[in-house]
């Protein structure tokens, strides 16, 4: 074998070894076509892994799935490796959470989707007791359902995400609490007969974490280290602003009546002692309390 051939063989061997070292991370496909709710989480995961020191590539799973299916698939180590899972004690017990809130707590800042022309129905809603008289709905398996019920609120549920918008239009309920990072895309997709209620915001301390199989500690540590680096160099905040800055400005939280709810699902591991991980509500304008 000539020297040139040996060099080529060695180069091919090194290239093959490098290619083989790329590790695939399987991420859930959106629940329905055009669903943008996980776009930011996917980009945040890619950002974190790019800073982890490893060679990772994120790929979408071939099959769409809802939240509970994602939990089951990760727990069984089947079709996905990681997902942005809204937290609960039960989910944190079944999976391994990386306790850095993905949305900086925005999942707990809720505005209401309502039917167009229905604003007057909510004119007198200012307190939790007022809210208890409103017909509202959430997904059947969503932790938010338990949070709202834990505050004494009756919640209508449905098993399918898409079905909730149809139920709202058909007057099966009147108020669909959605997080400030979700509601504008949903209004664009489903808003022919809907609008965002302009006066009220609900708030509870809550968010999603990236969660992996309990045995997948290597991936969990790579995500954790990468996200901590992204927090330190402000690239986490830049991505957050890129995706959510305009949505938060449109929400005008400081001008709304905020109804504070307690979250009975909070676990002792919640990083509530790290204020840099959570979105802070802007101050109310002068003259408004």
C-alpha positions in Angstrom: 0.0 0.0 0.0 1.5 3.4 -1.0 1.9 6.2 1.4 -0.8 8.2 -0.3 -3.3 5.4 0.0 -2.4 4.8 3.6 -3.0 8.5 4.3 -6.4 8.4 2.6 -7.4 5.2 4.5 -6.4 6.8 7.8 -8.3 10.0 6.9 -11.4 8.0 6.0 -11.1 6.1 9.3 -10.8 9.3 11.3 -13.8 10.8 9.5 -15.9 7.7 10.0 -15.0 7.7 13.7 -15.9 11.3 14.1 -19.2 10.7 12.2 -19.9 7.7 14.4 -19.3 9.9 17.5 -22.3 12.1 16.8 -25.1 11.1 19.2 -28.7 11.4 18.2 -31.2 12.9 20.6 -34.8 12.2 19.7 -37.3 15.0 20.4 -41.1 14.8 20.1 -42.8 15.9 16.9 -45.5 18.6 17.4 -48.9 17.2 18.5 -50.7 18.6 15.4 -49.5 20.0 12.1 -48.6 23.6 12.4 -48.4 23.5 16.3 -45.6 25.9 17.2 -45.6 25.4 21.0 -42.4 23.4 21.0 -40.4 25.5 18.5 -38.6 27.5 21.2 -37.9 24.5 23.4 -36.4 22.7 20.5 -34.1 25.6 19.8 -33.2 25.9 23.5 -32.3 22.3 23.6 -30.1 22.6 20.5 -28.4 25.7 22.1 -27.7 23.9 25.4 -26.3 20.8 23.7 -24.1 23.0 21.4 -22.5 24.3 24.6 -22.2 21.0 26.4 -18.9 19.9 24.9 -20.3 16.8 23.2 -21.4 16.1 19.6 -25.1 15.8 19.7 -27.8 16.1 16.9 -31.5 16.5 17.7 -33.9 14.7 15.4 -37.7 14.7 15.6 -39.5 11.5 16.4 -41.5 10.0 13.5 -44.8 10.0 15.4 -46.7 13.0 17.0 -47.7 12.6 20.6 -49.4 14.5 23.5 -47.8 15.3 26.9 -48.8 12.0 28.6 -47.6 9.9 25.7 -44.2 11.8 25.8 -43.9 10.9 29.5 -44.6 7.3 28.8 -42.3 7.0 25.8 -39.4 8.6 27.7 -40.1 6.4 30.8 -40.0 3.3 28.6 -36.9 4.5 26.7 -38.7 4.0 23.3 -39.2 6.6 20.6 -37.9 9.9 22.3 -35.0 10.7 24.6 -36.0 14.1 25.9 -39.1 16.4 25.9 -40.1 19.8 27.4 -42.5 18.4 30.1 -44.7 20.6 32.2 -43.8 19.7 35.7 -45.7 17.8 38.4 -44.5 15.6 41.3 -45.7 12.5 39.5 -43.8 13.3 36.3 -40.6 14.3 38.2 -40.8 10.9 40.0 -41.2 8.9 36.8 -38.5 10.8 34.8 -35.3 12.7 35.4 -35.9 16.5 35.2 -33.2 19.1 34.4 -34.5 21.7 36.8 -34.0 24.8 34.7 -37.5 26.3 33.8 -37.5 26.3 30.0 -40.0 29.2 29.6 -38.7 31.1 32.7 -42.1 30.5 34.3 -44.3 31.8 31.4 -46.4 28.6 31.5 -47.8 30.0 34.8 -48.7 33.4 33.2 -52.1 32.8 31.6 -54.4 34.9 29.4 -57.8 33.8 28.2 -59.0 32.9 24.7 -62.7 33.8 24.5 -65.3 34.0 21.7 -65.3 37.3 19.7 -67.7 39.8 21.2 -67.8 38.1 24.6 -65.7 40.5 26.6 -68.6 41.8 28.7 -69.0 38.4 30.2 -65.7 38.9 32.1 -66.1 42.6 33.0 -66.7 41.8 36.7 -64.0 39.1 37.1 -61.3 40.5 39.4 -60.7 37.8 42.1 -60.4 34.1 42.5 -64.0 33.9 43.7 -65.1 35.7 40.6 -63.1 33.3 38.5 -64.9 30.3 40.1 -68.1 31.4 38.4 -66.5 31.2 34.9 -66.7 28.1 32.7 -63.2 27.3 31.7 -61.4 24.3 30.3 -58.0 22.6 30.0 -56.5 19.4 28.6 -57.5 16.2 30.4 -53.9 15.2 31.3 -52.5 18.6 31.8 -51.0 19.5 35.2 -52.7 22.9 34.9 -56.1 21.1 35.3 -55.0 19.9 38.8 -53.6 23.4 39.6 -56.9 25.1 38.8 -58.9 22.5 40.6 -56.6 22.8 43.6 -57.7 26.4 43.8 -61.4 25.4 43.9 -62.1 26.1 40.2 -64.3 23.7 38.2 -62.5 22.7 35.0 -64.1 21.2 31.9 -61.6 18.8 30.2 -61.0 17.2 26.8 -58.5 14.5 25.7 -57.4 16.3 22.5 -55.8 19.7 22.3 -57.5 20.6 19.0 -60.9 19.7 20.4 -60.7 22.4 23.0 -60.8 25.2 20.5 -63.8 23.7 18.8 -65.5 23.3 22.2 -64.9 27.0 23.0 -66.4 28.1 19.7 -69.4 25.9 20.2 -70.0 27.4 23.7 -69.2 24.3 25.7 -67.2 26.6 27.9 -66.3 30.4 27.9 -62.6 30.9 28.9 -59.6 28.9 27.7 -56.5 29.9 29.8 -53.4 29.8 27.7 -49.8 30.8 28.5 -48.6 34.1 27.2 -46.0 32.3 25.1 -48.7 30.1 23.4 -51.8 32.2 23.0 -50.7 34.5 20.1 -49.8 31.6 17.8 -53.0 29.8 18.8 -55.1 32.9 18.0 -53.4 33.1 14.6 -54.2 29.4 14.0 -57.7 29.2 15.5 -58.8 32.9 15.8 -61.5 33.2 13.2 -64.1 33.3 15.9 -61.9 34.0 18.9 -60.0 36.8 20.6 -57.8 37.4 23.7 -59.6 38.6 26.7 -58.0 42.0 27.4 -58.3 42.7 31.2 -57.4 39.5 33.2 -54.2 37.5 33.7 -53.9 34.3 35.9 -50.6 33.6 37.5 -49.2 30.5 39.3 -45.6 29.6 39.9 -45.1 26.9 37.2 -43.1 25.8 34.2 -41.7 22.9 32.1 -38.4 21.2 32.4 -36.5 19.1 29.9 -37.0 15.6 31.2 -35.1 12.3 30.2 -35.2 8.7 31.2 -34.0 8.2 34.8 -31.0 6.1 33.6 -30.0 8.7 31.0 -27.8 10.7 33.4 -25.2 11.5 30.7 -27.7 13.3 28.5 -29.3 15.0 31.5 -25.9 16.3 32.6 -25.0 17.5 29.1 -28.3 19.5 28.9 -27.8 20.9 32.4 -24.2 22.0 31.8 -25.1 23.5 28.4 -28.1 25.4 29.7 -26.0 26.8 32.6 -23.4 28.1 30.2 -26.2 29.6 28.1 -27.5 31.3 31.2 -24.1 32.6 32.1 -23.3 34.0 28.6 -26.8 35.4 28.2 -27.6 33.4 25.1 -30.5 31.8 27.0 -32.0 35.3 27.6 -31.4 36.3 24.0 -33.2 33.3 22.7 -36.0 33.9 25.2 -36.4 37.5 24.1 -36.3 36.5 20.4 -39.2 34.2 20.9 -41.2 35.8 23.7 -40.3 39.5 23.9 -43.0 40.7 21.5 -45.6 38.3 22.9 -45.0 39.6 26.4 -45.3 43.2 25.2 -48.6 42.4 23.5 -49.8 40.7 26.7 -49.5 44.0 28.7 -49.4 42.1 32.0 -48.7 45.3 34.0 -52.1 46.7 32.8 -54.1 43.6 33.7 -55.8 42.5 36.9 -53.6 39.5 38.0 -55.4 36.7 39.8 -52.8 34.9 41.8 -53.3 31.1 42.3 -51.3 28.7 44.4 -49.6 25.7 42.8 -50.2 22.5 44.8 -47.9 20.6 42.4 -44.7 22.4 43.3 -42.0 20.0 44.4 -39.1 20.6 46.8 -36.7 20.6 43.9 -38.2 23.7 42.2 -35.4 26.2 41.8 -37.4 29.1 43.4 -34.2 30.4 45.0 -32.8 31.4 41.6 -34.6 34.5 40.5 -32.5 34.7 37.3 -34.4 31.6 36.0 -37.8 33.2 36.2 -39.6 36.0 34.3 -40.4 39.0 36.5 -43.7 40.9 36.0 -43.1 44.5 34.9 -44.2 47.2 37.3 -47.7 48.7 36.8 -47.8 52.1 35.0 -47.9 55.2 37.1 -51.3 55.8 38.5 -52.4 52.1 38.3 -52.3 49.8 41.3 
